[in-house]
Amino acid sequence: MSDVTIVGAGLAGCEAAWQLAQRGLEVQLVEMRPVRQTPAHVTDQFAELVCSNSLGSTRLDRALGLLKEEMRRLGSLVIACADAHALPAGGALAVDREGFSQAVTQAVTTHPRIHVLRKEIEEIPDGLTILATGPLTSSSLAGQIGRFAGQAQLYFYDALAPIVTLESIAMPPAWRQSRYDRDSGQSEGDYINCPLDRAQYEAFVGAVREAGRIELRSFETDPEAERFFEGCLPIEVLAGRSMEALAFGPMRPVGLRDPRTGRRPYAVVQLRQDDQAGTLFNIVGFQTNIKWPEQRRILQAIPGLEQAEFVRLGQMHRNTFINSPLLLHATLQARGRDDLFFAGQITGTEGYVGSAAGGLWAGLNAARLAQGMAPLVLPDATMMGALFAYITQADPRYFQPMKSNFGLMPELETHVRNKGDRYLAYAQRALQALEQFMAGHSLAPVPVRP
Ligand SMILES: Cc1cc2nc3c(=O)[nH]c(=O)nc-3n(C[C@H](O)[C@H](O)[C@H](O)COP(=O)(O)OP(=O)(O)OC[C@H]3O[C@@H](n4cnc5c(N)ncnc54)[C@H](O)[C@@H]3O)c2cc1C
């Protein structure tokens, strides 16, 4: 008999299993590979890295560097195995992918309290459960999750529009105003607008038409994908349809007046607040698959975005994820079913490390629940806490997956001008907040042996 069932032995599921087992709980870890493969995995190993072999920067003044350091301090199996199988890669933690996956698999399968079952789970299990089935959750289980969550709250593709920091937008020429001044009253204009005259607009459309695109993998270009993409077409597809398609679509200027001219511009690029703190703004309707260097160059030609700092660039790919702001608490428990946790990419925490971080926190909280203690919410001054706060508090109408980044964190009490120094100050504050939090809740890192 196990205390907890975990579905999916990817990065999140293995981390969660480790956290639970090291806290004394019996875990059943169910993985469908190799009985049933996903379209991207190629081995039967756990924690397989499906694409890049990099877990991002090692530097504390980089979001992924800080995230990994927080996880190390909490006793992360995934980070310990990555550290043990690191390859020379400058300032990044790149790993020998086989050695890494084997180390995680070995640690998990030989743990006396983790019991592995190779089987596809088709229904959400009863009892204390963590669902960590990732971006390629099998379709039968996805159907069940859709029934649990409400079909409209489960997505199969992400369509990410770029996000920039507020402080990097130049105002003027950009200005704040909602169409027809229909504001929520919570700010001095809910949208930020970047004006384009006709020549600028036509140059923009030309550049978008000529830009190279990120190639989709074969399983992402099936007819089903096209059906999903039709609802949120990439700007390059609209630009290809006609010169005016964008000006009548996401770049329409109706209801707006440029305060510098008193007139409606020819076209606008609108940005909408993306986080609670109001430090991040996404470019509305600008989902795109344009290659990242070209995307950055084309977007920085827009008046007001010349110095834009991108915390996320646009992309579109297959990805099963739930509308976490509607469905999850910041403890990663499902609303309405306290004994069901979600972890990993399926919650909208984008990337290997973010996924493993979700597994760590869901595992730790599930262990607390099983042991009669209340699950915990991390302070949002930590990178993990800021990420979980984002996925559970973002506007559910526009929710899309998010990577860890400093823009998610509450601002420092005193502004530090230099960006490198500022990020380091965020990191120092985060590690201090984590230390205090761990001491306050008597949380010790679980021992790790990679
Ligand atoms: C094609 C692709 C490329 C990516 N490239 C990168 C990258 O380069 N860098 C990066 O940081 N992130 C990348 N990601 C995003 C993400 O970080 C990874 O997908 C990451 O592995 C997610 O971790 P996870 O634990 O949530 O899911 P996974 O690691 O995918 O683990 C989920 C596990 O659940 C199993 N499973 C699914 N359904 C069932 C079921 N019904 N029953 C039992 N088991 C089931 C799967 O077989 C899998 O082993 C990529 C994603 C995809 C799809």
The ligand as a Gaussian input file, in Angstrom:
#p B3LYP/6-31G(d) Opt

LIG

0 1
 C        9.344000      18.742000     -27.757000
 C        9.672000      19.476000     -26.491000
 C       10.924000      20.065000     -26.335000
 C       11.265000      20.736000     -25.134000
 N       12.496000      21.271000     -25.016000
 C       12.858000      21.878000     -23.861000
 C       14.179000      22.401000     -23.695000
 O       15.032000      22.290000     -24.569000
 N       14.491000      23.008000     -22.517000
 C       13.583000      23.114000     -21.511000
 O       13.936000      23.668000     -20.447000
 N       12.327000      22.645000     -21.648000
 C       11.933000      22.031000     -22.792000
 N       10.636000      21.544000     -22.941000
 C        9.626000      21.845000     -21.925000
 C        9.664000      21.058000     -20.605000
 O       10.662000      21.593000     -19.805000
 C        9.913000      19.600000     -20.706000
 O        8.881000      19.051000     -21.453000
 C        9.995000      18.909000     -19.309000
 O       10.390000      17.601000     -19.516000
 C        8.684000      18.944000     -18.539000
 O        8.814000      18.209000     -17.335000
 P        7.558000      17.407000     -16.738000
 O        8.067000      16.592000     -15.617000
 O        6.444000      18.340000     -16.495000
 O        7.099000      16.445000     -17.949000
 P        7.905000      15.242000     -18.628000
 O        9.352000      15.358000     -18.379000
 O        7.422000      15.169000     -20.038000
 O        7.387000      13.971000     -17.815000
 C        6.051000      13.529000     -17.903000
 C        6.048000      12.017000     -17.867000
 O        4.710000      11.570000     -17.763000
 C        4.534000      10.425000     -18.586000
 N        3.099000      10.289000     -18.876000
 C        2.340000      11.068000     -19.686000
 N        1.044000      10.636000     -19.657000
 C        1.014000       9.563000     -18.816000
 C       -0.030000       8.709000     -18.372000
 N       -1.292000       8.859000     -18.778000
 N        0.276000       7.691000     -17.514000
 C        1.562000       7.513000     -17.069000
 N        2.594000       8.307000     -17.476000
 C        2.308000       9.332000     -18.318000
 C        5.426000      10.702000     -19.783000
 O        5.792000       9.520000     -20.449000
 C        6.624000      11.411000     -19.143000
 O        7.654000      10.514000     -18.813000
 C       10.293000      20.854000     -24.116000
 C        9.026000      20.279000     -24.279000
 C        8.722000      19.581000     -25.445000
 C        7.361000      18.950000     -25.582000

